[in-house]
Amino acid sequence: MKDYIVVYVTAPAEEAPQLAKTLVEEKLVACVNIVPGLRSIYWWQGNVEDEPEVLCIMKTRSNLFEPLRDRVVELHSYEVAEIIALPILAGSPPYLDWIKENTK
């Protein structure tokens, strides 16, 4: 199952749908869930920031992480975007096959 990953990317709510659509169209991900209502509190340039965001949960194959990461950096408005990958340790075989069929 190490062939599949979930990638988390936070983004402004108004930016996330286009980001998700582009990544799906380019087959870098099979699916993106956009979870609203996220509130992020973090250090940035010496200040504690408190901003509304959405969480994009992306499903893809491990070998696509680097091109996916590079494309998110290119499209994202943040200077430092959150882009982290977690392995899918187990999953429904038909769903994992669907991810494989719908990515490059």
N, CA, C and O atoms as CSV, one atom per row, in Angstrom:
chain,resi,resn,atom,element,x,y,z
A,1,MET,N,N,0.817,-1.201,0.000
A,1,MET,CA,C,0.000,0.000,0.000
A,1,MET,C,C,0.855,1.258,0.000
A,1,MET,O,O,0.307,2.357,-0.085
A,2,LYS,N,N,2.173,1.142,0.092
A,2,LYS,CA,C,3.039,2.311,0.148
A,2,LYS,C,C,3.009,3.139,-1.125
A,2,LYS,O,O,3.645,4.190,-1.198
A,3,ASP,N,N,2.285,2.678,-2.117
A,3,ASP,CA,C,2.228,3.389,-3.396
A,3,ASP,C,C,1.303,4.594,-3.363
A,3,ASP,O,O,1.291,5.381,-4.310
A,4,TYR,N,N,0.526,4.761,-2.295
A,4,TYR,CA,C,-0.492,5.810,-2.249
A,4,TYR,C,C,-0.276,6.723,-1.049
A,4,TYR,O,O,0.176,6.287,0.010
A,5,ILE,N,N,-0.610,8.003,-1.236
A,5,ILE,CA,C,-0.450,8.985,-0.170
A,5,ILE,C,C,-1.656,9.913,-0.122
A,5,ILE,O,O,-2.409,10.047,-1.087
A,6,VAL,N,N,-1.809,10.546,1.034
A,6,VAL,CA,C,-2.739,11.649,1.221
A,6,VAL,C,C,-1.874,12.883,1.440
A,6,VAL,O,O,-0.946,12.858,2.248
A,7,VAL,N,N,-2.173,13.957,0.726
A,7,VAL,CA,C,-1.400,15.188,0.840
A,7,VAL,C,C,-2.303,16.272,1.405
A,7,VAL,O,O,-3.406,16.497,0.907
A,8,TYR,N,N,-1.825,16.942,2.450
A,8,TYR,CA,C,-2.549,18.054,3.058
A,8,TYR,C,C,-1.956,19.366,2.566
A,8,TYR,O,O,-0.742,19.567,2.592
A,9,VAL,N,N,-2.835,20.250,2.118
A,9,VAL,CA,C,-2.445,21.593,1.712
A,9,VAL,C,C,-3.483,22.549,2.285
A,9,VAL,O,O,-4.678,22.377,2.045
A,10,THR,N,N,-3.043,23.553,3.037
A,10,THR,CA,C,-3.964,24.587,3.495
A,10,THR,C,C,-3.913,25.736,2.502
A,10,THR,O,O,-2.890,25.983,1.864
A,11,ALA,N,N,-5.052,26.443,2.383
A,11,ALA,CA,C,-5.142,27.527,1.404
A,11,ALA,C,C,-6.266,28.472,1.791
A,11,ALA,O,O,-7.142,28.114,2.579
A,12,PRO,N,N,-6.243,29.685,1.235
A,12,PRO,CA,C,-7.392,30.573,1.403
A,12,PRO,C,C,-8.618,29.955,0.726
A,12,PRO,O,O,-8.496,29.303,-0.311
A,13,ALA,N,N,-9.783,30.161,1.309
A,13,ALA,CA,C,-11.018,29.557,0.788
A,13,ALA,C,C,-11.274,29.923,-0.666
A,13,ALA,O,O,-11.749,29.091,-1.439
A,14,GLU,N,N,-10.966,31.155,-1.045
A,14,GLU,CA,C,-11.253,31.588,-2.422
A,14,GLU,C,C,-10.271,30.997,-3.434
A,14,GLU,O,O,-10.552,31.001,-4.632
A,15,GLU,N,N,-9.149,30.500,-2.984
A,15,GLU,CA,C,-8.112,29.960,-3.870
A,15,GLU,C,C,-8.228,28.444,-4.061
A,15,GLU,O,O,-7.865,27.921,-5.115
A,16,ALA,N,N,-8.724,27.753,-3.062
A,16,ALA,CA,C,-8.705,26.291,-3.041
A,16,ALA,C,C,-9.444,25.614,-4.202
A,16,ALA,O,O,-8.903,24.666,-4.771
A,17,PRO,N,N,-10.659,26.053,-4.585
A,17,PRO,CA,C,-11.344,25.342,-5.670
A,17,PRO,C,C,-10.566,25.329,-6.988
A,17,PRO,O,O,-10.526,24.301,-7.664
A,18,GLN,N,N,-9.956,26.439,-7.357
A,18,GLN,CA,C,-9.197,26.466,-8.605
A,18,GLN,C,C,-7.931,25.626,-8.487
A,18,GLN,O,O,-7.551,24.937,-9.433
A,19,LEU,N,N,-7.284,25.680,-7.340
A,19,LEU,CA,C,-6.105,24.850,-7.103
A,19,LEU,C,C,-6.477,23.378,-7.259
A,19,LEU,O,O,-5.794,22.631,-7.959
A,20,ALA,N,N,-7.557,22.967,-6.607
A,20,ALA,CA,C,-8.006,21.576,-6.665
A,20,ALA,C,C,-8.357,21.165,-8.095
A,20,ALA,O,O,-7.951,20.101,-8.561
A,21,LYS,N,N,-9.106,22.007,-8.774
A,21,LYS,CA,C,-9.529,21.679,-10.142
A,21,LYS,C,C,-8.321,21.505,-11.065
A,21,LYS,O,O,-8.279,20.573,-11.868
A,22,THR,N,N,-7.355,22.392,-10.951
A,22,THR,CA,C,-6.162,22.306,-11.795
A,22,THR,C,C,-5.400,21.010,-11.536
A,22,THR,O,O,-4.984,20.337,-12.479
A,23,LEU,N,N,-5.217,20.661,-10.275
A,23,LEU,CA,C,-4.463,19.453,-9.943
A,23,LEU,C,C,-5.178,18.183,-10.392
A,23,LEU,O,O,-4.532,17.224,-10.814
A,24,VAL,N,N,-6.512,18.172,-10.303
A,24,VAL,CA,C,-7.281,17.026,-10.794
A,24,VAL,C,C,-7.202,16.961,-12.319
A,24,VAL,O,O,-6.974,15.891,-12.883
A,25,GLU,N,N,-7.388,18.095,-12.983
A,25,GLU,CA,C,-7.320,18.121,-14.456
A,25,GLU,C,C,-5.957,17.668,-14.970
A,25,GLU,O,O,-5.864,17.006,-16.004
A,26,GLU,N,N,-4.905,18.025,-14.246
A,26,GLU,CA,C,-3.553,17.645,-14.652
A,26,GLU,C,C,-3.178,16.237,-14.201
A,26,GLU,O,O,-2.063,15.774,-14.443
A,27,LYS,N,N,-4.122,15.560,-13.543
A,27,LYS,CA,C,-3.956,14.178,-13.086
A,27,LYS,C,C,-2.796,13.993,-12.109
A,27,LYS,O,O,-2.196,12.920,-12.034
A,28,LEU,N,N,-2.490,15.054,-11.363
A,28,LEU,CA,C,-1.511,14.927,-10.289
A,28,LEU,C,C,-2.161,14.348,-9.040
A,28,LEU,O,O,-1.479,13.787,-8.182
A,29,VAL,N,N,-3.475,14.483,-8.939
A,29,VAL,CA,C,-4.264,13.899,-7.853
A,29,VAL,C,C,-5.534,13.313,-8.452
A,29,VAL,O,O,-5.997,13.748,-9.507
A,30,ALA,N,N,-6.087,12.327,-7.771
A,30,ALA,CA,C,-7.350,11.746,-8.231
A,30,ALA,C,C,-8.537,12.503,-7.660
A,30,ALA,O,O,-9.602,12.560,-8.275
A,31,CYS,N,N,-8.349,13.090,-6.471
A,31,CYS,CA,C,-9.451,13.731,-5.771
A,31,CYS,C,C,-8.900,14.744,-4.783
A,31,CYS,O,O,-7.821,14.556,-4.221
A,32,VAL,N,N,-9.650,15.819,-4.574
A,32,VAL,CA,C,-9.334,16.783,-3.520
A,32,VAL,C,C,-10.615,17.055,-2.743
A,32,VAL,O,O,-11.627,17.462,-3.314
A,33,ASN,N,N,-10.560,16.827,-1.432
A,33,ASN,CA,C,-11.649,17.235,-0.545
A,33,ASN,C,C,-11.266,18.589,0.029
A,33,ASN,O,O,-10.152,18.762,0.524
A,34,ILE,N,N,-12.176,19.545,-0.034
A,34,ILE,CA,C,-11.933,20.866,0.538
A,34,ILE,C,C,-12.770,20.975,1.804
A,34,ILE,O,O,-14.000,20.987,1.763
A,35,VAL,N,N,-12.069,21.055,2.929
A,35,VAL,CA,C,-12.720,21.084,4.236
A,35,VAL,C,C,-12.724,22.529,4.734
A,35,VAL,O,O,-11.664,23.086,5.022
A,36,PRO,N,N,-13.913,23.144,4.840
A,36,PRO,CA,C,-13.980,24.542,5.275
A,36,PRO,C,C,-13.886,24.677,6.795
A,36,PRO,O,O,-13.918,23.693,7.534
A,37,GLY,N,N,-13.769,25.916,7.224
A,37,GLY,CA,C,-13.861,26.202,8.647
A,37,GLY,C,C,-12.577,26.026,9.428
A,37,GLY,O,O,-12.609,25.969,10.657
A,38,LEU,N,N,-11.462,25.938,8.755
A,38,LEU,CA,C,-10.188,25.786,9.431
A,38,LEU,C,C,-9.714,27.145,9.929
A,38,LEU,O,O,-9.843,28.148,9.227
A,39,ARG,N,N,-9.179,27.177,11.111
A,39,ARG,CA,C,-8.591,28.396,11.668
A,39,ARG,C,C,-7.149,28.069,12.009
A,39,ARG,O,O,-6.892,27.196,12.838
A,40,SER,N,N,-6.217,28.747,11.389
A,40,SER,CA,C,-4.800,28.464,11.591
A,40,SER,C,C,-4.148,29.575,12.398
A,40,SER,O,O,-4.270,30.757,12.076
A,41,ILE,N,N,-3.456,29.173,13.450
A,41,ILE,CA,C,-2.701,30.100,14.292
A,41,ILE,C,C,-1.248,29.650,14.204
A,41,ILE,O,O,-0.928,28.505,14.521
A,42,TYR,N,N,-0.371,30.551,13.774
A,42,TYR,CA,C,1.003,30.155,13.471
A,42,TYR,C,C,1.949,31.355,13.544
A,42,TYR,O,O,1.524,32.509,13.489
A,43,TRP,N,N,3.228,31.051,13.668
A,43,TRP,CA,C,4.252,32.092,13.606
A,43,TRP,C,C,4.550,32.423,12.154
A,43,TRP,O,O,4.703,31.524,11.327
A,44,TRP,N,N,4.633,33.705,11.844
A,44,TRP,CA,C,5.049,34.133,10.508
A,44,TRP,C,C,5.745,35.478,10.628
A,44,TRP,O,O,5.160,36.461,11.083
A,45,GLN,N,N,6.990,35.503,10.217
A,45,GLN,CA,C,7.805,36.714,10.201
A,45,GLN,C,C,7.777,37.438,11.555
A,45,GLN,O,O,7.603,38.655,11.619
A,46,GLY,N,N,7.951,36.664,12.633
A,46,GLY,CA,C,8.060,37.212,13.970
A,46,GLY,C,C,6.756,37.539,14.664
A,46,GLY,O,O,6.766,38.068,15.775
A,47,ASN,N,N,5.629,37.235,14.033
A,47,ASN,CA,C,4.322,37.521,14.616
A,47,ASN,C,C,3.476,36.252,14.680
A,47,ASN,O,O,3.646,35.335,13.877
A,48,VAL,N,N,2.571,36.215,15.638
A,48,VAL,CA,C,1.589,35.138,15.686
A,48,VAL,C,C,0.408,35.570,14.820
A,48,VAL,O,O,-0.220,36.598,15.072
A,49,GLU,N,N,0.122,34.775,13.809
A,49,GLU,CA,C,-0.976,35.061,12.876
A,49,GLU,C,C,-2.183,34.191,13.234
A,49,GLU,O,O,-2.030,33.112,13.806
A,50,ASP,N,N,-3.361,34.660,12.899
A,50,ASP,CA,C,-4.617,33.949,13.146
A,50,ASP,C,C,-5.480,34.162,11.912
A,50,ASP,O,O,-6.073,35.228,11.744
A,51,GLU,N,N,-5.554,33.149,11.043
A,51,GLU,CA,C,-6.202,33.309,9.741
A,51,GLU,C,C,-7.192,32.180,9.451
A,51,GLU,O,O,-6.959,31.035,9.839
A,52,PRO,N,N,-8.288,32.498,8.776
A,52,PRO,CA,C,-9.181,31.441,8.287
A,52,PRO,C,C,-8.568,30.799,7.044
A,52,PRO,O,O,-7.977,31.484,6.208
A,53,GLU,N,N,-8.712,29.501,6.933
A,53,GLU,CA,C,-8.227,28.760,5.770
A,53,GLU,C,C,-9.170,27.593,5.518
A,53,GLU,O,O,-10.121,27.370,6.268
A,54,VAL,N,N,-8.893,26.856,4.456
A,54,VAL,CA,C,-9.522,25.560,4.222
A,54,VAL,C,C,-8.404,24.534,4.142
A,54,VAL,O,O,-7.253,24.873,3.869
A,55,LEU,N,N,-8.753,23.277,4.381
A,55,LEU,CA,C,-7.803,22.186,4.256
A,55,LEU,C,C,-8.143,21.398,2.996
A,55,LEU,O,O,-9.269,20.930,2.824
A,56,CYS,N,N,-7.171,21.261,2.135
A,56,CYS,CA,C,-7.325,20.437,0.932
A,56,CYS,C,C,-6.688,19.082,1.223
A,56,CYS,O,O,-5.496,18.989,1.517
A,57,ILE,N,N,-7.500,18.041,1.137
A,57,ILE,CA,C,-7.026,16.675,1.358
A,57,ILE,C,C,-6.972,16.007,-0.012
A,57,ILE,O,O,-8.003,15.777,-0.644
A,58,MET,N,N,-5.761,15.700,-0.461
A,58,MET,CA,C,-5.532,15.202,-1.817
A,58,MET,C,C,-5.107,13.743,-1.785
A,58,MET,O,O,-4.270,13.349,-0.973
A,59,LYS,N,N,-5.686,12.944,-2.669
A,59,LYS,CA,C,-5.314,11.540,-2.769
A,59,LYS,C,C,-4.569,11.317,-4.081
A,59,LYS,O,O,-5.033,11.710,-5.152
A,60,THR,N,N,-3.392,10.670,-3.974
A,60,THR,CA,C,-2.569,10.462,-5.154
A,60,THR,C,C,-1.620,9.290,-4.933
A,60,THR,O,O,-1.713,8.576,-3.935
A,61,ARG,N,N,-0.715,9.108,-5.874
A,61,ARG,CA,C,0.299,8.061,-5.781
A,61,ARG,C,C,1.608,8.662,-5.266
A,61,ARG,O,O,1.914,9.821,-5.546
A,62,SER,N,N,2.363,7.890,-4.529
A,62,SER,CA,C,3.614,8.352,-3.925
A,62,SER,C,C,4.582,8.932,-4.943
A,62,SER,O,O,5.232,9.944,-4.681
A,63,ASN,N,N,4.679,8.297,-6.100
A,63,ASN,CA,C,5.644,8.759,-7.096
A,63,ASN,C,C,5.264,10.106,-7.721
A,63,ASN,O,O,6.053,10.678,-8.473
A,64,LEU,N,N,4.081,10.610,-7.421
A,64,LEU,CA,C,3.666,11.916,-7.943
A,64,LEU,C,C,3.870,13.042,-6.932
A,64,LEU,O,O,3.554,14.196,-7.220
A,65,PHE,N,N,4.401,12.714,-5.739
A,65,PHE,CA,C,4.515,13.763,-4.729
A,65,PHE,C,C,5.368,14.933,-5.197
A,65,PHE,O,O,4.945,16.081,-5.066
A,66,GLU,N,N,6.544,14.682,-5.732
A,66,GLU,CA,C,7.421,15.793,-6.114
A,66,GLU,C,C,6.805,16.686,-7.191
A,66,GLU,O,O,6.807,17.906,-7.025
A,67,PRO,N,N,6.276,16.132,-8.288
A,67,PRO,CA,C,5.635,17.033,-9.256
A,67,PRO,C,C,4.403,17.736,-8.693
A,67,PRO,O,O,4.121,18.878,-9.053
A,68,LEU,N,N,3.662,17.051,-7.804
A,68,LEU,CA,C,2.513,17.676,-7.158
A,68,LEU,C,C,2.976,18.832,-6.279
A,68,LEU,O,O,2.430,19.932,-6.352
A,69,ARG,N,N,3.973,18.581,-5.457
A,69,ARG,CA,C,4.517,19.629,-4.589
A,69,ARG,C,C,4.972,20.839,-5.403
A,69,ARG,O,O,4.655,21.979,-5.062
A,70,ASP,N,N,5.711,20.587,-6.476
A,70,ASP,CA,C,6.211,21.685,-7.308
A,70,ASP,C,C,5.072,22.476,-7.939
A,70,ASP,O,O,5.148,23.700,-8.047
A,71,ARG,N,N,4.023,21.784,-8.352
A,71,ARG,CA,C,2.885,22.464,-8.978
A,71,ARG,C,C,2.106,23.280,-7.954
A,71,ARG,O,O,1.656,24.384,-8.261
A,72,VAL,N,N,1.941,22.753,-6.743
A,72,VAL,CA,C,1.263,23.510,-5.691
A,72,VAL,C,C,2.056,24.782,-5.383
A,72,VAL,O,O,1.477,25.861,-5.258
A,73,VAL,N,N,3.361,24.657,-5.263
A,73,VAL,CA,C,4.206,25.837,-5.004
A,73,VAL,C,C,4.010,26.870,-6.112
A,73,VAL,O,O,3.931,28.068,-5.839
A,74,GLU,N,N,3.933,26.416,-7.336
A,74,GLU,CA,C,3.750,27.308,-8.481
A,74,GLU,C,C,2.397,28.022,-8.453
A,74,GLU,O,O,2.313,29.205,-8.780
A,75,LEU,N,N,1.347,27.312,-8.068
A,75,LEU,CA,C,-0.008,27.850,-8.113
A,75,LEU,C,C,-0.436,28.586,-6.846
A,75,LEU,O,O,-1.303,29.459,-6.897
A,76,HIS,N,N,0.157,28.244,-5.733
A,76,HIS,CA,C,-0.287,28.733,-4.425
A,76,HIS,C,C,0.163,30.173,-4.190
A,76,HIS,O,O,1.239,30.572,-4.633
A,77,SER,N,N,-0.659,30.944,-3.498
A,77,SER,CA,C,-0.321,32.342,-3.237
A,77,SER,C,C,0.608,32.524,-2.035
A,77,SER,O,O,1.210,33.587,-1.883
A,78,TYR,N,N,0.733,31.515,-1.188
A,78,TYR,CA,C,1.574,31.655,0.005
A,78,TYR,C,C,3.048,31.565,-0.359
A,78,TYR,O,O,3.437,30.831,-1.268
A,79,GLU,N,N,3.854,32.319,0.363
A,79,GLU,CA,C,5.303,32.243,0.200
A,79,GLU,C,C,5.814,30.872,0.652
A,79,GLU,O,O,6.707,30.294,0.033
A,80,VAL,N,N,5.228,30.364,1.743
A,80,VAL,CA,C,5.557,29.027,2.249
A,80,VAL,C,C,4.240,28.288,2.459
A,80,VAL,O,O,3.553,28.491,3.460
A,81,ALA,N,N,3.905,27.440,1.516
A,81,ALA,CA,C,2.647,26.690,1.600
A,81,ALA,C,C,2.857,25.399,2.386
A,81,ALA,O,O,3.908,24.763,2.297
A,82,GLU,N,N,1.835,25.026,3.159
A,82,GLU,CA,C,1.854,23.721,3.822
A,82,GLU,C,C,1.582,22.660,2.768
A,82,GLU,O,O,0.529,22.657,2.131
A,83,ILE,N,N,2.529,21.772,2.593
A,83,ILE,CA,C,2.377,20.649,1.663
A,83,ILE,C,C,3.016,19.450,2.353
A,83,ILE,O,O,4.238,19.305,2.343
A,84,ILE,N,N,2.200,18.599,2.946
A,84,ILE,CA,C,2.745,17.438,3.647
A,84,ILE,C,C,2.041,16.169,3.161
A,84,ILE,O,O,0.848,16.181,2.857
A,85,ALA,N,N,2.793,15.096,3.095
A,85,ALA,CA,C,2.257,13.824,2.622
A,85,ALA,C,C,2.276,12.792,3.738
A,85,ALA,O,O,3.229,12.703,4.513
A,86,LEU,N,N,1.207,12.022,3.800
A,86,LEU,CA,C,1.090,10.918,4.745
A,86,LEU,C,C,0.825,9.642,3.950
A,86,LEU,O,O,0.039,9.658,3.003
A,87,PRO,N,N,1.472,8.540,4.324
A,87,PRO,CA,C,1.243,7.300,3.584
A,87,PRO,C,C,-0.141,6.734,3.868
A,87,PRO,O,O,-0.666,6.858,4.974
A,88,ILE,N,N,-0.713,6.120,2.863
A,88,ILE,CA,C,-1.940,5.342,3.046
A,88,ILE,C,C,-1.473,3.921,3.354
A,88,ILE,O,O,-0.934,3.238,2.483
A,89,LEU,N,N,-1.677,3.485,4.578
A,89,LEU,CA,C,-1.186,2.179,5.008
A,89,LEU,C,C,-2.081,1.040,4.553
A,89,LEU,O,O,-1.619,-0.083,4.353
A,90,ALA,N,N,-3.365,1.336,4.390
A,90,ALA,CA,C,-4.316,0.330,3.932
A,90,ALA,C,C,-5.496,1.066,3.323
A,90,ALA,O,O,-5.762,2.221,3.656
A,91,GLY,N,N,-6.192,0.395,2.438
A,91,GLY,CA,C,-7.355,1.006,1.814
A,91,GLY,C,C,-8.146,-0.006,1.017
A,91,GLY,O,O,-7.699,-1.127,0.773
A,92,SER,N,N,-9.312,0.409,0.623
A,92,SER,CA,C,-10.167,-0.435,-0.207
A,92,SER,C,C,-9.485,-0.637,-1.560
A,92,SER,O,O,-9.176,0.345,-2.235
A,93,PRO,N,N,-9.242,-1.885,-1.974
A,93,PRO,CA,C,-8.589,-2.112,-3.261
A,93,PRO,C,C,-9.276,-1.413,-4.434
A,93,PRO,O,O,-8.578,-0.851,-5.277
A,94,PRO,N,N,-10.619,-1.418,-4.532
A,94,PRO,CA,C,-11.223,-0.694,-5.648
A,94,PRO,C,C,-10.945,0.818,-5.606
A,94,PRO,O,O,-10.774,1.446,-6.652
A,95,TYR,N,N,-10.901,1.400,-4.402
A,95,TYR,CA,C,-10.617,2.833,-4.286
A,95,TYR,C,C,-9.173,3.124,-4.669
A,95,TYR,O,O,-8.908,4.097,-5.375
A,96,LEU,N,N,-8.238,2.298,-4.216
A,96,LEU,CA,C,-6.843,2.497,-4.574
A,96,LEU,C,C,-6.635,2.323,-6.077
A,96,LEU,O,O,-5.846,3.045,-6.685
A,97,ASP,N,N,-7.344,1.366,-6.673
A,97,ASP,CA,C,-7.284,1.207,-8.136
A,97,ASP,C,C,-7.816,2.455,-8.823
A,97,ASP,O,O,-7.278,2.875,-9.848
A,98,TRP,N,N,-8.862,3.046,-8.273
A,98,TRP,CA,C,-9.437,4.269,-8.839
A,98,TRP,C,C,-8.424,5.417,-8.784
A,98,TRP,O,O,-8.306,6.188,-9.737
A,99,ILE,N,N,-7.689,5.530,-7.662
A,99,ILE,CA,C,-6.652,6.559,-7.579
A,99,ILE,C,C,-5.623,6.333,-8.697
A,99,ILE,O,O,-5.247,7.268,-9.405
A,100,LYS,N,N,-5.185,5.105,-8.840
A,100,LYS,CA,C,-4.173,4.781,-9.862
A,100,LYS,C,C,-4.680,5.113,-11.265
A,100,LYS,O,O,-3.943,5.679,-12.073
A,101,GLU,N,N,-5.926,4.768,-11.557
A,101,GLU,CA,C,-6.484,4.997,-12.890
A,101,GLU,C,C,-6.701,6.475,-13.200
A,101,GLU,O,O,-6.776,6.856,-14.368
A,102,ASN,N,N,-6.803,7.313,-12.162
A,102,ASN,CA,C,-7.129,8.724,-12.387
A,102,ASN,C,C,-5.978,9.673,-12.098
A,102,ASN,O,O,-6.182,10.872,-11.909
A,103,THR,N,N,-4.759,9.126,-12.066
A,103,THR,CA,C,-3.558,9.940,-11.938
A,103,THR,C,C,-2.604,9.547,-13.062
A,103,THR,O,O,-2.760,8.505,-13.698
A,104,LYS,N,N,-1.617,10.405,-13.289
A,104,LYS,CA,C,-0.655,10.163,-14.387
A,104,LYS,C,C,0.031,8.823,-14.251
A,104,LYS,O,O,0.863,8.468,-15.086
